[in-house]
Amino acid sequence: MYLEMKKICLLLAFTAFSLAAVSAAKKQAARPLDIDRTPRLIEIATDNTELILKVNSDGEVLFGYYGRPVSDPSPLTEKKNYKRADLGTEPQAYSVQGGREVREAALAVTHSDGDLNTQLRYVSHKTERKDGATVTTVQLADLKHPFDVRLVYEAYPAEDVIVAHTEITNRESDPVILRNYYSVNLTAFADRYFLNYFYGEWAKEMTMAEIELTHGIKKVSSLKHVRAVHCENPSFILSLDAPLAEKSGDVIAGALAWTGNFDLSFEVDDLDILAVRAGINPYSAEYPLASGETFSTPNAILTFSSEGAGRASRNLHDWARNRNGVYKPEVVCPTLLNSWEGAYFKFDAAVLKKMIDDAADMGLEMFVLDDGWFGNEFPRNSSKAGLGDWQVNEKKLPAGIDDIASYAVSKGLKFGIWIEPEMVNPQSVLAREHPEWVVGNNGREQTTMRQQWLLDLTNPEVQDFVFGVFDNTMKLSPHISYIKWDANRHVENVGSSYLDGRSQSAFWVKYTEGLYKVYERIRKAYPDVMIQACASGGGRVEYGALKYHDEAWTSDNTDALSRIFIQYGMSHIYPAVAMGSHVSAVPNHQTAAVTPLKFRFDVAMSGRLGMELQPKDLSDGEKEFSRRAIADYKRLRPTIMYGDLYRLRSPYDAKGYASSMYVSKDKKRAVLFAYCFKYQGGYRACRLKLDGLDASKRYRLKEINVQNKPIFWGEGKAFGGDYLMNEGIEIPLKKLFSSAVFEIEEVK
């Protein structure tokens, strides 16, 4: 009898549970949705560009237009971009898996009931002013599930930049799985599409390539995560109808602000319409979104130019400097001597103080102590041990860091120091005491790179530790002004001891979110310390990291010839104020190239100038040249850091020349750089038509970094701005590694 009653009770309980589930499912399926089916346009405008979305009579939000402003966009409400009968729809503003969409989805969701389809419809939109931007928010909702999407566009009028991101909210009763969750989805309409993107490897970052897009999907993406942008950069320049030109043509340029795996997707369909998607790489990164939770995608920074790549770059640079795309861009990092290539791990206090003496004597403004200053049980005498044990090495520096920092300050220099807080050597006290903090510590063989492992920043305890590394390092001396934050390996054998088994695929997002939490804490505690983003060089040259950093270390490759190409590529997306560029020794430690000291200075001066060598190895004449060059640079620095960039000659054009110039906003001053890296014969000269000047002004040219005598016949003469831009000048750069830098000033 007892067993029968028990069965009846269980059956009644199961029946009640089933009825409740069915009721909840019916309630969820019957979601009331107030769809406004009135056709309308949503206009998002800057001073010289306009992005238009349109709502059709079915409530779909479609992509309408991106380009020059149009006086009357109303015909877009009626225009059909194309008809495909039952095969598809017009391009959606944010493509989803479900309904009639046949392209790759910007959003793909597995809903709580297993439904793979999403059909978004317009609910409302609003536009408001916020922090100098016009912010337009478009509210969308799924037809079936309580699942919402907000498209957010921040338009910066003067910079002609639109920053887009997407907010995804799960209002279903149970978690959903986000499988694709891109930040932005754009559509372009042209006859031909030419994609310019950036690729490379360690020491060859930001190499440029151009391809014509054909039918199908081209992706620029990364799976390295921590050093995500070494081999590819999360940025692009798209030229419409013709190959990319510097001064002409319609161009869309973009960059993703994300310090992790990214994906840029370019899809040309069978009707030659291009869809562009940018966001977090969805590979192996399904994200569980809990009931009531909102996921915000990273920002995608976009600009349109009708004046080629040059205008697009200047738009992005202005946005980065004016809108804190780089942390405190008004604070220029000082000229500096970094200890790495001059001393590596082999130094003591006497070696460092002599380097400081030489740096001060040459007029530099800061000394940075690089790797090798920490570890006692496992001393940091090579890359094999000590990483994670952030105590001052008592044998190398018995008087501590403050002894070195105070000495630098006594010589008129600021002081900086190197850390790599996300990493740990197997040979360290930290690895011994906290193996559970190591990424991939899941019973499989632990792989190393540069003899180190990666710490798991999804874990709040590890976040506390990494913040503590920064905090405790700053406490080593009150004279620390600058931190070089390095990261020398990427993710392998992924796995987190902190995340549960169902959330392992969220590692890729939660690691970066953990890193940003640490950055936020650091910036709250230390708002004025300068921080360089370094990840084996250029592994974090992107706007997600630069938001918290004053500059990036452009590449570990300090060879001047290599840097011409690296810095040329970087200049398309990122401003000079974020570009660390150093004069190093010869033969170069990466390439073994031997280049003149003048050539090395002339190249390094086009970014934030520094030196990375052992000064005692310089001759007296080389030190004197360095003093003059550093003094000239400091005078010209405001124009280089904050002026408008005009690229005059590309190093990719096979002529063996490269040239660019920075022009002050008031057009009263400019700095011109010109380099020759192929022998030109006995008679050829480099002809340069200058750009960005005021045609009505007159300018005087003065060569700096002169070794014997000026090479330009017009040294010290005044020229009309129209002459310099239309006729141009000829500079006799003929020999391999010859170069020239000119200071250009308005003549009253």
C-alpha distance (Angstrom), angle and dihedral (degrees) to the residues before:
residue distance angle dihedral
M1 . . .
Y2 3.82 . .
L3 3.81 91.4 .
E4 3.82 91.9 49.2
M5 3.81 91.7 50.0
K6 3.80 89.8 48.3
K7 3.81 90.8 52.1
I8 3.81 90.9 49.2
C9 3.83 91.4 50.2
L10 3.78 91.7 48.8
L11 3.80 90.9 47.8
L12 3.81 91.5 50.1
A13 3.81 91.1 47.4
F14 3.80 91.7 48.9
T15 3.81 90.6 47.4
A16 3.81 91.3 50.3
F17 3.80 90.9 48.3
S18 3.82 91.3 48.8
L19 3.79 92.7 48.7
A20 3.81 90.1 48.9
A21 3.79 90.6 49.8
V22 3.79 92.0 48.0
S23 3.80 90.0 47.5
A24 3.81 91.0 50.1
A25 3.78 90.6 47.3
K26 3.81 91.5 49.9
K27 3.80 90.2 46.6
Q28 3.77 90.7 50.7
A29 3.82 93.4 44.2
A30 3.80 91.0 49.6
R31 3.78 93.0 55.6
P32 3.80 109.3 158.4
L33 3.79 110.3 -129.1
D34 3.76 122.7 -171.4
I35 3.79 101.1 -147.3
D36 3.77 117.5 -174.1
R37 3.81 103.7 -147.5
T38 3.79 95.6 -177.2
P39 3.82 108.8 125.1
R40 3.79 109.9 -118.6
L41 3.78 144.3 152.6
I42 3.79 126.6 -119.4
E43 3.80 109.2 -153.8
I44 3.80 122.0 -160.4
A45 3.79 109.7 -175.7
T46 3.79 142.2 179.1
D47 3.80 126.5 -176.5
N48 3.80 93.6 -81.8
T49 3.82 106.7 12.9
E50 3.78 139.7 53.7
L51 3.80 134.8 -161.3
I52 3.79 115.3 -164.8
L53 3.79 129.6 -167.0
K54 3.78 122.0 -172.5
V55 3.79 132.8 -153.4
N56 3.81 115.6 -146.4
S57 3.78 130.2 -153.5
D58 3.81 90.8 -89.9
G59 3.81 91.8 57.3
E60 3.80 94.3 -108.8
V61 3.80 116.5 144.7
L62 3.79 107.7 -136.0
F63 3.77 133.6 -173.8
G64 3.78 110.4 -105.3
Y65 3.78 114.4 170.7
Y66 3.82 146.5 -25.4
G67 3.79 121.0 -170.0
R68 3.80 142.2 64.3
P69 3.81 115.5 2.2
V70 3.79 115.2 -87.9
S71 3.81 121.4 -148.8
D72 3.80 95.3 -143.9
P73 3.81 115.8 21.8
S74 3.82 93.9 166.7
P75 3.84 94.4 108.0
L76 3.80 86.8 69.5
T77 3.80 88.7 74.1
E78 3.80 89.0 65.8
K79 3.79 101.1 30.2
K80 3.77 117.6 106.0
N81 3.77 110.6 -152.7
Y82 3.78 88.3 -156.1
K83 3.81 141.3 -30.4
R84 3.77 123.4 -129.9
A85 3.79 102.0 172.5
D86 3.80 103.9 -137.6
L87 3.81 95.7 -15.7
G88 3.78 101.2 86.4
T89 3.76 150.1 -45.6
E90 3.75 139.5 -98.3
P91 3.83 114.6 -75.7
Q92 3.78 112.1 -71.4
A93 3.79 121.2 -133.0
Y94 3.81 86.7 -126.3
S95 3.78 112.2 15.8
V96 3.81 117.7 -139.6
Q97 3.77 136.4 -172.8
G98 3.78 104.6 -105.0
G99 3.76 140.3 50.6
R100 3.81 114.0 40.9
E101 3.80 99.2 -32.4
V102 3.81 111.5 126.7
R103 3.82 100.6 174.9
E104 3.78 127.5 87.9
A105 3.78 107.1 -70.3
A106 3.79 122.6 -114.6
L107 3.81 84.4 -160.2
A108 3.79 125.2 33.8
V109 3.80 118.8 171.3
T110 3.77 136.9 -179.6
H111 3.78 102.0 -150.2
S112 3.77 123.4 -144.3
D113 3.82 92.0 -95.6
G114 3.81 92.3 50.2
D115 3.80 94.5 -100.3
L116 3.82 109.9 151.3
N117 3.81 95.2 -165.2
T118 3.78 130.7 90.6
Q119 3.81 125.7 -177.6
L120 3.79 113.7 -172.6
R121 3.78 123.4 -159.1
Y122 3.80 133.9 -174.5
V123 3.80 116.4 -94.2
S124 3.80 103.7 164.1
H125 3.76 145.0 -44.5
K126 3.78 136.8 -150.3
T127 3.79 138.0 -171.4
E128 3.79 125.0 -150.8
R129 3.80 139.1 164.4
K130 3.78 116.7 -109.9
D131 3.82 130.9 166.7
G132 3.79 93.8 -22.2
A133 3.79 94.4 -46.8
T134 3.78 133.4 101.8
V135 3.81 104.4 -128.1
T136 3.79 118.1 -157.6
T137 3.80 118.0 -170.6
V138 3.80 120.1 -168.8
Q139 3.81 114.6 -163.0
L140 3.81 116.4 -149.4
A141 3.79 131.5 177.1
D142 3.80 136.1 -168.8
L143 3.79 116.5 -108.3
K144 3.79 93.9 -131.5
H145 3.80 112.4 21.7
P146 3.81 130.5 51.2
F147 3.78 89.2 -109.4
D148 3.81 122.8 130.7
V149 3.80 137.3 -166.0
R150 3.79 128.0 -166.1
L151 3.79 120.4 -162.4
V152 3.81 109.6 -154.5
Y153 3.81 123.1 -164.6
E154 3.81 121.7 -177.9
A155 3.80 110.4 -164.4
Y156 3.82 117.8 -160.3
P157 3.82 104.9 -162.1
A158 3.81 103.5 -162.1
E159 3.80 94.2 42.4
D160 3.83 94.9 44.7
V161 3.80 88.8 -133.8
I162 3.80 128.7 136.6
V163 3.81 118.0 -162.3
A164 3.80 113.2 -159.1
H165 3.77 134.5 -171.5
T166 3.80 137.4 157.4
E167 3.80 130.5 -129.5
I168 3.81 116.1 -154.3
T169 3.82 118.9 -165.3
N170 3.80 126.3 -169.0
R171 3.80 111.9 -152.0
E172 3.80 93.7 164.6
S173 3.78 118.9 116.3
D174 3.82 93.5 -111.2
P175 3.79 136.8 32.7
V176 3.78 121.5 -73.7
I177 3.80 127.2 -154.3
L178 3.80 119.5 -123.5
R179 3.79 107.9 -150.5
N180 3.81 98.8 169.8
Y181 3.79 119.8 20.9
Y182 3.80 110.3 163.8
S183 3.79 122.8 176.8
V184 3.78 98.8 -132.0
N185 3.78 141.9 7.7
L186 3.82 118.8 -157.3
T187 3.79 132.0 179.0
A188 3.80 126.2 -151.6
F189 3.79 127.8 -166.3
A190 3.81 116.3 -155.8
D191 3.78 141.3 120.3
R192 3.81 93.9 -113.6
Y193 3.79 134.8 15.5
F194 3.80 125.5 -154.0
L195 3.79 115.8 -166.0
N196 3.79 119.3 -156.4
Y197 3.78 113.5 -167.7
F198 3.79 139.8 163.9
Y199 3.80 127.6 -117.6
G200 3.80 140.5 152.5
E201 3.77 139.3 117.3
W202 3.79 137.6 -108.5
A203 3.82 106.3 -32.9
K204 3.85 92.6 8.5
E205 3.78 101.0 69.8
M206 3.82 125.3 156.6
T207 3.80 96.0 20.1
M208 3.81 107.9 168.8
A209 3.79 128.0 -129.8
E210 3.79 133.7 173.7
I211 3.80 125.6 -156.7
E212 3.77 133.0 170.8
L213 3.77 109.5 -120.1
T214 3.79 115.8 -126.5
H215 3.79 131.7 -178.0
G216 3.77 114.2 -48.0
I217 3.78 133.2 34.9
K218 3.80 128.1 -47.9
K219 3.80 115.6 -169.0
V220 3.78 132.3 -164.3
S221 3.77 105.2 -168.3
S222 3.79 147.5 143.6
L223 3.80 136.2 -140.8
K224 3.83 97.4 178.4
H225 3.81 93.7 90.4
V226 3.83 105.5 -175.9
R227 3.80 94.7 46.1
A228 3.77 90.5 24.6
V229 3.79 99.5 155.2
H230 3.80 104.1 48.6
C231 3.77 95.0 98.4
E232 3.81 100.0 24.6
N233 3.78 130.9 17.0
P234 3.83 122.4 -138.3
S235 3.79 92.2 -121.6
F236 3.80 139.0 85.0
I237 3.79 145.2 -179.6
L238 3.78 116.2 -143.6
S239 3.80 117.8 -162.4
L240 3.80 117.0 -160.3
D241 3.82 122.3 -139.2
A242 3.83 96.6 -15.0
P243 3.81 139.2 42.1
L244 3.79 115.4 -80.7
A245 3.80 116.1 -76.8
E246 3.78 127.2 -173.5
K247 3.81 99.3 -131.2
S248 3.81 107.1 20.5
G249 3.78 142.5 42.2
D250 3.80 137.7 55.3
V251 3.79 112.1 -69.2
I252 3.80 136.4 179.0
A253 3.80 114.2 -162.1
G254 3.77 126.9 -175.5
A255 3.78 144.7 174.3
L256 3.80 132.0 -169.2
A257 3.80 118.2 -136.9
W258 3.80 99.4 -143.6
T259 3.80 130.1 121.5
G260 3.78 95.7 -152.8
N261 3.79 144.4 45.3
F262 3.79 110.7 -20.6
D263 3.77 138.7 -179.3
L264 3.80 129.6 -153.3
S265 3.79 109.9 -171.8
F266 3.82 125.7 -168.5
E267 3.80 115.1 -172.8
V268 3.80 124.3 -177.2
D269 3.79 110.7 -166.6
D270 3.80 129.5 -153.9
L271 3.80 90.9 -86.6
D272 3.82 92.2 54.0
I273 3.79 94.4 -109.1
L274 3.80 114.9 142.7
A275 3.80 124.2 -139.0
V276 3.81 117.2 -164.7
R277 3.79 120.6 -163.6
A278 3.81 126.3 -179.4
G279 3.77 127.9 -177.9
I280 3.78 149.7 91.0
N281 3.79 112.0 -23.0
P282 3.82 106.4 -104.7
Y283 3.81 93.5 -156.6
S284 3.82 109.1 125.4
A285 3.81 87.8 -17.1
E286 3.80 107.8 107.8
Y287 3.77 105.3 163.3
P288 3.84 121.7 -146.9
L289 3.80 108.8 -142.1
A290 3.79 112.2 -161.5
S291 3.77 124.2 -139.2
G292 3.80 109.1 -80.4
E293 3.81 93.2 14.9
T294 3.81 126.1 126.5
F295 3.79 122.8 -152.5
S296 3.81 117.6 -157.1
T297 3.78 117.6 -159.5
P298 3.82 121.5 -140.7
N299 3.78 120.5 -91.3
A300 3.78 121.7 -88.2
I301 3.82 111.6 -154.3
L302 3.81 112.8 -149.4
T303 3.78 136.9 -179.2
F304 3.78 136.3 174.9
S305 3.80 122.8 -149.1
S306 3.79 129.3 -173.7
E307 3.82 88.2 -171.5
G308 3.79 101.2 65.1
A309 3.79 131.4 -108.6
G310 3.80 95.0 -37.5
R311 3.79 95.4 64.7
A312 3.81 91.5 42.9
S313 3.81 90.4 54.4
R314 3.79 93.1 47.7
N315 3.81 89.9 50.6
L316 3.80 91.5 53.1
H317 3.81 92.6 44.6
D318 3.80 91.4 51.2
W319 3.80 91.0 49.2
A320 3.82 91.4 48.8
R321 3.80 92.8 50.2
N322 3.81 98.4 38.4
R323 3.80 99.8 38.9
N324 3.81 101.6 38.0
G325 3.76 96.4 -104.4
V326 3.80 78.1 147.5
Y327 3.80 116.6 41.8
K328 3.81 110.4 -100.0
P329 3.81 95.7 -19.4
E330 3.78 89.0 -176.6
V331 3.82 87.0 72.3
V332 3.80 108.7 76.3
C333 3.78 114.9 -154.9
P334 3.82 111.3 -118.3
T335 3.77 126.5 -109.5
L336 3.78 105.2 -94.3
L337 3.77 150.7 -178.5
N338 3.80 113.2 -130.4
S339 3.80 116.3 -157.3
W340 3.82 98.3 -144.9
E341 3.80 106.7 92.3
G342 3.80 91.4 29.2
A343 3.81 96.9 53.6
Y344 3.83 111.2 0.8
F345 3.84 108.0 -174.6
K346 3.81 95.0 -28.1
F347 3.77 109.0 91.2
D348 3.78 144.9 104.4
A349 3.79 132.6 -170.7
A350 3.80 93.1 -79.5
V351 3.83 92.8 53.9
L352 3.79 92.2 48.6
K353 3.80 94.6 46.7
K354 3.80 91.3 51.5
M355 3.81 89.2 51.9
I356 3.81 88.6 50.1
D357 3.81 90.4 51.5
D358 3.79 91.0 52.7
A359 3.81 92.7 45.6
A360 3.79 91.4 53.1
D361 3.81 91.4 45.4
M362 3.81 91.1 55.2
G363 3.80 92.6 49.5
L364 3.79 99.5 -107.7
E365 3.80 117.8 152.2
M366 3.82 105.7 -143.9
F367 3.79 142.9 25.5
V368 3.82 119.4 -146.7
L369 3.81 121.1 -160.1
D370 3.80 107.2 -148.8
D371 3.83 131.5 -165.1
G372 3.81 122.8 -27.9
W373 3.82 105.6 55.0
F374 3.85 99.4 108.0
G375 3.81 144.7 57.8
N376 3.80 128.9 71.3
E377 3.81 111.2 -177.6
F378 3.79 85.3 37.1
P379 3.82 102.8 24.5
R380 3.77 116.9 -151.6
N381 3.81 98.3 -121.3
S382 3.79 93.6 133.4
S383 3.79 138.3 4.9
K384 3.83 89.8 -88.4
A385 3.80 100.7 79.0
G386 3.78 148.0 21.0
L387 3.79 101.2 39.2
G388 3.80 106.6 140.0
D389 3.81 95.6 29.4
W390 3.78 100.4 96.7
Q391 3.79 100.5 -174.6
V392 3.81 120.3 120.5
N393 3.81 112.0 -97.7
E394 3.80 102.6 -110.8
K395 3.80 94.8 -158.0
K396 3.81 96.3 53.2
L397 3.80 97.7 35.4
P398 3.83 109.1 20.4
A399 3.82 91.9 165.4
G400 3.79 91.6 52.0
I401 3.78 135.4 -126.7
D402 3.79 94.9 -60.8
D403 3.80 89.2 63.4
I404 3.82 89.8 60.8
A405 3.82 95.2 38.0
S406 3.80 92.8 48.9
Y407 3.78 90.6 48.9
A408 3.81 90.5 52.6
V409 3.80 91.1 50.1
S410 3.82 90.4 48.6
K411 3.81 87.2 58.1
G412 3.80 92.5 52.0
L413 3.82 96.0 -100.0
K414 3.77 133.8 122.4
F415 3.81 117.3 -127.6
G416 3.80 131.1 -130.9
I417 3.79 135.0 178.2
W418 3.83 139.2 -159.1
I419 3.82 127.3 -119.0
E420 3.80 135.3 170.3
P421 3.81 101.6 -168.0
E422 3.83 99.8 165.8
M423 3.80 93.6 62.5
V424 3.80 139.7 68.6
N425 3.81 135.5 -169.5
P426 3.81 117.1 -131.8
Q427 3.81 84.2 -128.3
S428 3.79 96.9 66.9
V429 3.77 140.5 95.6
L430 3.81 89.4 -118.2
A431 3.82 93.9 57.8
R432 3.79 90.3 47.8
E433 3.80 94.4 49.9
H434 3.82 100.1 38.2
P435 3.81 112.0 30.3
E436 3.82 88.2 150.0
W437 3.80 89.3 67.8
V438 3.80 92.9 64.8
V439 3.80 119.7 101.1
G440 3.79 111.9 -118.5
N441 3.79 95.1 20.2
N442 3.80 90.8 142.4
G443 3.78 104.8 124.2
R444 3.78 94.0 -78.7
E445 3.77 126.3 109.9
Q446 3.80 110.9 -75.1
T447 3.78 111.3 -127.0
T448 3.79 120.4 -152.1
M449 3.77 132.2 -151.8
R450 3.80 118.9 -166.6
Q451 3.82 83.1 -1.5
Q452 3.80 92.2 -67.5
W453 3.77 145.0 105.6
L454 3.79 132.1 -142.9
L455 3.80 124.0 -111.0
D456 3.81 118.8 -130.7
L457 3.78 108.4 -111.4
T458 3.80 92.3 -178.6
N459 3.82 83.7 77.4
P460 3.84 114.3 83.9
E461 3.81 90.0 -146.8
V462 3.80 89.6 58.5
Q463 3.79 89.9 47.0
D464 3.81 87.7 54.7
F465 3.80 90.1 49.2
V466 3.81 93.9 50.0
F467 3.78 91.6 47.9
G468 3.80 87.1 48.3
V469 3.80 91.5 54.6
F470 3.79 89.8 56.5
D471 3.80 93.9 41.0
N472 3.80 95.1 47.5
T473 3.80 92.0 45.4
M474 3.80 90.2 54.5
K475 3.80 88.8 51.2
L476 3.82 91.2 58.3
S477 3.80 88.6 81.6
P478 3.80 137.5 0.3
H479 3.81 86.9 -138.0
I480 3.82 97.8 68.3
S481 3.81 108.3 117.6
Y482 3.81 102.7 161.3
I483 3.80 137.5 40.2
K484 3.80 124.1 -161.5
W485 3.85 104.2 -152.4
D486 3.80 110.3 -160.4
A487 3.83 133.1 -174.1
N488 3.79 115.6 -172.2
R489 3.78 106.7 -178.8
H490 3.78 141.0 42.7
V491 3.80 131.6 -136.7
E492 3.79 120.3 -72.1
N493 3.82 129.0 163.4
V494 3.78 91.4 16.8
G495 3.78 120.2 -146.8
S496 3.78 139.4 126.7
S497 3.80 127.0 -143.5
Y498 3.79 87.8 -161.2
L499 3.81 100.2 54.0
D500 3.80 118.1 72.0
G501 3.79 121.8 -116.6
R502 3.80 94.5 -95.5
S503 3.81 92.7 52.7
Q504 3.80 102.4 49.4
S505 3.80 92.7 107.0
A506 3.82 88.4 57.8
F507 3.81 88.9 65.7
W508 3.80 92.8 95.1
V509 3.79 92.4 58.1
K510 3.79 99.1 35.1
Y511 3.83 93.7 50.6
T512 3.79 90.4 57.4
E513 3.79 91.7 43.1
G514 3.81 87.7 51.5
L515 3.79 90.6 51.0
Y516 3.80 90.8 50.5
K517 3.82 90.3 50.1
V518 3.80 88.6 55.8
Y519 3.80 91.5 47.0
E520 3.82 90.0 50.8
R521 3.81 91.5 51.5
I522 3.79 91.3 48.0
R523 3.78 93.6 49.3
K524 3.79 90.8 48.7
A525 3.81 91.4 50.7
Y526 3.82 97.1 36.7
P527 3.81 108.9 25.3
D528 3.81 94.4 158.3
V529 3.81 103.6 44.6
M530 3.80 113.5 106.1
I531 3.83 114.1 -125.0
Q532 3.79 127.7 -168.2
A533 3.82 119.7 -151.7
C534 3.78 105.7 -135.8
A535 3.79 124.3 166.6
S536 3.80 106.3 168.3
G537 3.77 82.0 -46.4
G538 3.80 115.2 -56.3
G539 3.81 100.2 13.7
R540 3.81 92.9 114.7
V541 3.79 103.4 37.2
E542 3.81 95.6 135.3
Y543 3.77 137.6 102.5
G544 3.80 95.9 -105.9
A545 3.81 91.0 67.6
L546 3.81 96.4 30.6
K547 3.80 89.7 62.7
Y548 3.81 86.0 73.6
H549 3.83 100.1 31.4
D550 3.77 132.7 72.4
E551 3.79 92.9 -144.2
A552 3.80 144.2 -12.5
W553 3.77 130.0 -120.8
T554 3.78 96.5 -119.7
S555 3.80 96.7 -154.5
D556 3.79 141.2 -22.4
N557 3.79 84.3 -126.1
T558 3.81 105.5 94.1
D559 3.82 95.8 174.8
A560 3.81 107.3 128.1
L561 3.80 95.6 -137.7
S562 3.80 92.1 50.3
R563 3.79 90.1 46.1
I564 3.82 91.9 56.9
F565 3.82 88.3 65.3
I566 3.81 96.5 36.7
Q567 3.79 94.2 49.3
Y568 3.81 92.5 42.0
G569 3.81 89.5 56.6
M570 3.79 93.3 44.1
S571 3.80 91.5 50.3
H572 3.80 90.9 66.2
I573 3.80 91.4 69.7
Y574 3.83 109.9 10.3
P575 3.84 130.0 53.6
A576 3.81 126.6 -118.7
V577 3.80 91.0 -111.9
A578 3.83 87.7 70.8
M579 3.81 96.1 45.8
G580 3.83 117.7 97.2
S581 3.83 109.1 -160.4
H582 3.81 124.8 176.4
V583 3.78 140.0 -165.2
S584 3.80 107.7 -131.2
A585 3.78 138.8 -178.7
V586 3.79 128.7 -82.1
P587 2.92 135.2 -91.8
N588 3.79 80.4 47.6
H589 3.81 112.3 -118.1
Q590 3.80 93.3 -131.7
T591 3.82 105.1 35.7
A592 3.83 103.0 16.7
A593 3.82 87.8 -131.2
V594 3.79 119.0 151.6
T595 3.79 113.4 -144.1
P596 3.83 131.2 165.4
L597 3.80 118.2 -92.4
K598 3.81 89.7 -121.8
F599 3.81 91.3 55.2
R600 3.81 90.2 49.6
F601 3.80 91.9 50.7
D602 3.80 93.8 44.3
V603 3.82 90.2 54.9
A604 3.81 96.6 42.5
M605 3.81 92.4 49.4
S606 3.82 91.0 67.5
G607 3.83 88.4 73.7
R608 3.80 134.3 24.8
L609 3.81 100.5 -41.4
G610 3.79 121.4 -129.2
M611 3.79 140.9 147.5
E612 3.80 128.6 -126.0
L613 3.78 109.8 -175.5
Q614 3.80 142.7 81.4
P615 3.83 104.2 -80.0
K616 3.79 93.7 -157.2
D617 3.81 87.7 67.7
L618 3.82 90.8 63.2
S619 3.79 119.5 94.3
D620 3.79 120.7 -121.2
G621 3.80 89.0 -104.6
E622 3.80 91.9 51.4
K623 3.79 90.9 49.6
E624 3.80 90.9 51.1
F625 3.81 91.0 49.7
S626 3.82 88.8 49.1
R627 3.83 91.3 52.2
R628 3.79 91.8 53.8
A629 3.79 94.0 44.3
I630 3.82 93.1 48.9
A631 3.81 91.5 48.3
D632 3.81 91.4 49.7
Y633 3.78 91.4 47.2
K634 3.79 92.9 53.3
R635 3.80 89.4 53.5
L636 3.82 92.4 48.8
R637 3.80 96.0 38.3
P638 3.84 98.6 98.2
T639 3.80 91.1 57.3
I640 3.82 92.8 47.1
M641 3.80 94.7 45.9
Y642 3.81 98.7 42.0
G643 3.80 106.4 19.2
D644 3.79 127.1 104.2
L645 3.80 113.1 -92.9
Y646 3.80 120.7 -129.2
R647 3.80 116.7 -176.8
L648 3.83 108.6 -150.6
R649 3.82 104.6 174.4
S650 3.80 127.1 20.3
P651 3.81 119.4 -139.1
Y652 3.82 86.1 -142.2
D653 3.82 95.7 64.5
A654 3.85 93.5 88.1
K655 3.81 93.2 -122.2
G656 3.78 93.7 105.2
Y657 3.79 95.4 -121.3
A658 3.79 133.0 110.8
S659 3.78 126.3 -176.7
S660 3.78 139.7 166.7
M661 3.77 138.6 160.5
Y662 3.80 138.8 -155.1
V663 3.82 118.4 -142.3
S664 3.81 123.0 -164.0
K665 3.79 116.2 -118.5
D666 3.81 91.2 -111.3
K667 3.84 89.5 49.5
K668 3.79 91.6 -128.1
R669 3.81 96.2 115.4
A670 3.78 138.0 30.6
V671 3.80 140.2 172.1
L672 3.81 120.0 -144.0
F673 3.82 123.6 -158.8
A674 3.81 123.7 -168.1
Y675 3.81 128.4 176.1
C676 3.80 135.0 -175.6
F677 3.80 118.1 -160.2
K678 3.81 101.0 164.3
Y679 3.79 126.3 60.7
Q680 3.81 107.3 -103.5
G681 3.80 102.1 -166.9
G682 3.77 126.9 -112.7
Y683 3.80 103.1 -60.9
R684 3.80 111.1 27.4
A685 3.81 119.8 108.6
C686 3.79 131.0 -165.4
R687 3.82 109.5 -108.8
L688 3.79 114.3 -154.7
K689 3.78 127.4 -174.8
L690 3.78 104.0 -158.5
D691 3.78 121.5 -138.8
G692 3.78 142.0 -159.5
L693 3.81 96.5 36.9
D694 3.80 126.5 125.8
A695 3.79 107.4 -98.9
S696 3.81 90.4 -148.8
K697 3.81 95.9 53.9
R698 3.80 130.1 81.3
Y699 3.80 120.8 -131.4
R700 3.79 135.9 -161.9
L701 3.82 119.2 -145.4
K702 3.79 121.3 -146.6
E703 3.79 122.8 178.4
I704 3.80 117.1 -136.8
N705 3.82 130.4 -165.6
V706 3.80 87.4 41.4
Q707 3.80 114.3 172.3
N708 3.81 104.2 -175.1
K709 3.79 110.5 -8.4
P710 3.81 135.4 -26.6
I711 3.80 113.3 -79.9
F712 3.83 98.5 -150.8
W713 3.80 118.2 84.7
G714 3.78 90.6 -144.1
E715 3.81 95.2 59.3
G716 3.79 108.8 153.1
K717 3.81 93.6 1.4
A718 3.79 125.5 125.6
F719 3.81 122.6 -120.7
G720 3.76 133.5 -177.6
G721 3.76 115.5 -105.7
D722 3.80 89.4 -125.8
Y723 3.83 90.4 53.9
L724 3.81 92.9 50.1
M725 3.80 91.8 49.7
N726 3.81 100.0 40.0
E727 3.81 105.3 31.7
G728 3.79 96.9 20.5
I729 3.78 128.4 -171.6
E730 3.78 135.9 -79.7
I731 3.79 118.8 -133.2
P732 3.83 117.7 -168.1
L733 3.81 96.6 -128.9
K734 3.79 102.1 153.7
K735 3.76 110.5 136.0
L736 3.76 127.2 78.2
F737 3.83 111.1 -86.1
S738 3.77 95.2 7.8
S739 3.80 115.1 145.8
A740 3.78 144.7 168.0
V741 3.80 137.3 -156.2
F742 3.80 121.5 -163.3
E743 3.76 131.0 -163.6
I744 3.81 108.8 -146.8
E745 3.80 120.8 -163.2
E746 3.76 134.5 176.3
V747 3.81 115.2 -106.3
K748 3.81 113.9 -142.7
